[in-house]
Amino acid sequence: MIREGINLYFSDPRLMMSPGGRFLVRFVSYFVYAILIAACAIFLLADIKWIFWSGVLLLLFLSERLINLNKGERSLQQKKLRGDVNLAKYLSPPAFMAVEYSFERASVLGGSFCLFLLKRLINGRGIKTGLIRMGINSVEFLNKVDDVLGKSLKNNNNSGSKEDRKKYLLAEVQKIISISLEEAFNLHNGFIDPSNIFTALSYCDDPGILKVFQFFNIEQGDLENALIFSRFNHGFVLSKFLPSNLGGFARNPYKNRHRIMNRAWSARPTPTLDKYSEDLTDYAREESIGFLIGHRNEYDRMIDVLSRQGRPNVLLNGEPGSGKDTIVEHLAFRIAKDEVPPELFDKRLVKLRLSNVVAGADQSEFQARLKKIIEEIIQAGNIVFFP
């Protein structure tokens, strides 16, 4: 926890420049480094000693810059924070580039700075891995961010003078980076990196961010936990050779999320059905069900019937323990792996717990629950129902 009495602020002259000015600064910087690299190579090949040793000094300088390429100007680990603290000094270069990109887009195009920042950060390797660990497809997540960002740009709030807009955006930057600093400090990071900013976004009150995170059922602590395991993923190299029930914590420490939405974004929420049922496709994604030995003919016939256009209803007949549930669970596993005919692609296989529906209900309430469940199944359009 960062102690009280510290004045946090964000100040960097590059953000106050015009887009052309920022481009000129980057161009000059890259040009100077290109000259230094060329000079270093030439000097090291020279026969004159003082020129050769000048090349050695240049090589040491460039090596030091390369070693500290992804480090900020100041480290959180070097000394205690006190007095006035400029947050910009503790940003790693990739984190600052994300802030700079988002600031420039929001100041020129309008819309939400936080959504631009979220979109920029998604493509980071560790962040993408973190989303996968939460059971979220990064492409679907990016599509949803684009959708919400597009609406944000249509409802453009880029009013007032440019100076007023920049002041507002700087306040947004300071708010997000202040939370990011807290995250980096708690994790004992040396600098504020993109994953800290991504985690901080879940604590902001931007309507667009809240809409995206609520859509994917992401809670405030979820991102931090998932990104921690992504960061230390190299420590679990051997876990991929273990069975899922032995290596599951290392391979997938985060519980797969309950998914109601298909890839076409056409499904509907089913809260009543979820309350009184189990989603077998969720269990299949965790690899806790789906193993099938034998019953190949029965499974193939079931798939053929379920793939029909008219009345795709299957009746599984057999004694208890004969494998009916196993066949259905294997279907859930195949659906989760997208190894089913097009008619069953992207479906949810849901098993109703009738005892839960009946529990504590009189006849009228039972009928009302059943009616609501049927309505939700019809409206959702992506349910394979297993009573």
N, C-alpha and C positions, 0 to 999 in steps of 0.2 A: 504494500500500500504506500503510495506517495504521500509524504507528510504534508500537513497543511502549512500555509504561510508562503507557498511558492506561487509566483505570478507567471502563469503560462500564457504565452502569446506566440503567434506565427508570423514571421516576417522573412520574406525572401524577395529581393529586387526583381528576380526573373518573372514572378507572377504579376508584377505591376507593369511589365513591358507589353508592347503590342505583339501580336503573333509574328510579325515580321522581325521585330527586335529579338524575340526569343530564337527564331530561326538563325539570325545573324550570329548570335552568341554561340549557338551550337556549331555552326559552320566554322567560325574562327577557331573554336576549341579543337574540333577534329582536324582542321588544317594545321594548327600548331603542333599537335601530337604527330601528325604524319611527317612533318618536317623534322621533328626530333628523332623519330624512328629512322628516317633516312640518314640523318646526320650521324646517328649512333653507329649505323652499319658502315658508313664511309670512314668514320674516325677509327673504328676498330681494325680496319684494313690498312690504315696508314702506317708508313715506316717511321715517321717522326714520333719520338716518344711522347712529347707533351700532347700531341694530337691523339695518340693512342689512349693515353690515360684520361684524356677528356672524354673519349668514347666510353671508357670503363665507367666514369662517373655518370654519364648519360644513361648507360645501361642499368646502373644501380638505381638511378632515379625512376626510370621507366618500370623496372621490376617492382619497386616499392608501390608505384601507382597501380600496377597490375594486381599485386597482392591485396591492396585495399580497395579494389574496384567496386565491390558491393558493400562498402562500409560508409557510414555517415561521417560527418566532420567531427562529431563528438560521440563518445561511448557512454551508455548508461551505467557501465560497470566501473568506469575509471574514478568517478568521484560522486559524492552525494549531490543531489539537486538542491539548490537553495537560491533564494532571491528571484530575479527575473530569468526565466528559462525560455529561450527561443526554440520552439518545437522543430523548426526546419533544420536545425543543426543535428538532430538525432535521427533524421530520416535516412534510410539506405537509398542509394541512387535509384534502384527499381521502384521503391515506394514513392520517391519524389517524382519520378517520371509519370507514374500513374496519377498523382495529384495534379501535376502540371497539365497533363493531357485533359483531364476532366475539367479543370478550371478553365482552360482555353475553350473547350467545347461549350461549356455552360455559359460563359461570358459572351460568346459569339452567337450561338444558336438559341440560347435560352434553355428552358427545361430544368430538370433536376440535376444538380451537381452530384448528389449521392448515387443516382442511377447511372450516370456516366462513369463514375468511379467503380461501381459494382461491375459494370460491363467490362471495363478495362482489366479488372482483377481476375475475372473468371478464367481467363486463358492461362493463368499461372499454373505451373505443373503441380505444386503442392496443394493449391486450392482446388484444382480439378480432381485430384486424388481424394481430397477431403469430402467433396460432394459425392463421389462414388461410394465412399465408406458410409455415407448417410443414406445410400440407396437412391440418389438423385442423379439422373442423366444430365450431364453438363450441357449437352446440346439443347435439351428441352428447357433447362434453366436459362440458358442464354436467349432462347426464343421468347420466353416469357418476359425477360428483362427488356428485350427489344420492343415487345408489344406494349409494355407499360411505359417505356421511355418514349415511344411514338405518341402515345396519348398525352404524355407530359409536354411534348413539343407542340402538339396541336393546341393545348391549353397554355400557350406560351405566356409565362409571367415575366418576360424580359422587358419590363416597363421601367420608366425613369431614366435618369442619365447613366452613362457608362460608369462614372465614378461611384454612384450609388449601388449599381449592380456589383461592381468589384468589391465594395465594402461588405455587401451582403454575402458574397461568395467567400471572402476571406474569413468572415465569421463562421460560415459553414465548415471551412477547412479547419479552423482552429478547434471547433467542437469535435469533429471526427478524430483529428490527430491527438487531441487531449485524451480521448478514450483509448486510442491506439497506444499512446505512451503508457497508460495504466496497464494495458494488456502485456506490452513488451516488458515492463518492469516486473510484473507478477511472474512472468515466465523466465526471468533472468536473462533476457536477450540483451545483446550489446547495442542493438539499434532497432528502430521501428521498421519492420519489414512488411511486405504486402499482406502476409497472412494476418498480422496484427490489425491492419486497417480493415481487412475483410471481416474479421471477427467484430470489430468496433461498429461496423455498419448495422449489425443486428440490434444494437442498443440505440440507434438514432430514431428520431420520430418522423422521418420523411414518409409521407403517405405512400409513395411508390415502392419504397423499400419494404414497408410493412405489408403491402399487398402481395409482393413477390414471396416474401418469407412465409406469410400466412398461407399462401396457395400451396407451398411445398411443405407446410407444417414444420417449419424450422423455428426452434425456440432459441432463446438467447445463449444458453450454454452449449448448444449442440455443435456450433461451428468450432468453438475453441477446443472441445474434446476431439473432434474428428481431425482437426489440423495438427494437433499434438501428435497423434499416431502417424499422420502422413509425414511429419518432419522426421520422426525416428523410425520410419519404415525400414531403413537399411539394417536396423538391428534385428529384424525378424526374417532374414533371408531364408533360413532353413524351414520356416513355418509352412511354406507353400508345399513342402513334401509330406506334411502331416495330413491325416484325415480331418474333415471339417469339424468333427466333434472333439478332436484333440488340439488342432491348431487354429480353431475358430477365433479365439480371442486375439491372437496376433494377426491373423489374416483379415478378420472382419470384426474388430472390437466394437464396432457400432452396430446396433440392432437395425436391421432393415426396416425402412419406413413403410407404413401402410399406404398403399397407392390406390386411389380411386379413379385417377384420370388416365385415359388412354392417350396414345401419341397424337391423335387427331384433335384432342381437346374438346371432344364432343360428349363425353360421359357426364353424369351428374352425381353429386354427393348422395350417399345412402346411409345417413346416420342411424336410422331405425334398424336397417338390415345389419349394419356393423355391430350394433349393440347386442343382437341376438344370434350372431353367427360367427364363423371363423373363416378367414380368407386363406384358403389353401395355397394360393399363389404367393402369398407373403411367406408362408412356411417353406415353400419350394425355393424361393430366392435365398433363404438362409441355409438351404441344403439339409434341412432337418427331416424332410419327407421326400418321397419320389423314387426310392430304390425299388426296382421291379425285377423279379426272377420268374420266368415263365409267363403264362397268361398272354402270350403275344397275339394269338388269334382273337381272344376276347377283346384285347385292347384295340386291335385294328378294326374290328367290327364296330366297336363303340365310336371310334373316330369317324368311320364312314357314315354312321347314322347322325352324329352330331354335326357333320359337315353338310347335311342336306338342307335345301332351301325351305322346304315345307315340313313342319312338325318334326323338328330335330330332337326327339325325346327318346331316351334310352332307359330300359328297365333292366337292372342288373339283378339276376336271380341266383341265389346260392345260400348255402348254410353259413351261419356266423363263423368267421375265421377262414372262409374259403378264398379270400383275397379281393373282395369287392372294393373295400376302402383303399387297398393298395393300388388297384388299377386306377381309381379316380385320382389318388394322390400322384401317381405317375403322370397322369394327364396334366395336373397342375405344374409339375416339374417341367414338362415339355412346353407348356405355355410360357413359363418363365424364361425358358431358353429360346423362345421363338421357333421351336421345331414342331410346328403344327400346320395344318392346312390354312389357307387364307381366311376361311370362314371363322376359325377359332383364334386367329392372330390377335394379340393385344387384349384378350378377354381376362376376366377375373373369375376364378372358380371358387364359389362360396358354399360352405356347408352350414346349413341351418341347424341350430340347437333348439329343437322343438320344446325341450324341457324348460329352457330359459324363457321361451315365449309364453308358456303356460304358467310359469311360476308367479304366484301372487296376483293372478288376474281372474276375474269372474268371466262369464261367457261373453258378455258384451265387450269387455276390455280386450279379451283374447281375439275376438273377431276384428276389433279396431286395429290391433297390432298387426294381425295377419294381412288386413287390407292395406295398411300403410307399407308393409314390406313388399307386397306385390306391386304396388304403385311405384315404389322406388326402383324395383327390378326392371319394370317396363320403361321407366324414364331414363334409367342409366344406359341401357342398350348395350352394355358390355359384360353382362353377368351370365355365367354358366352356373345354374342353380342345382345344388346337390342336397335334397331334403334328408 
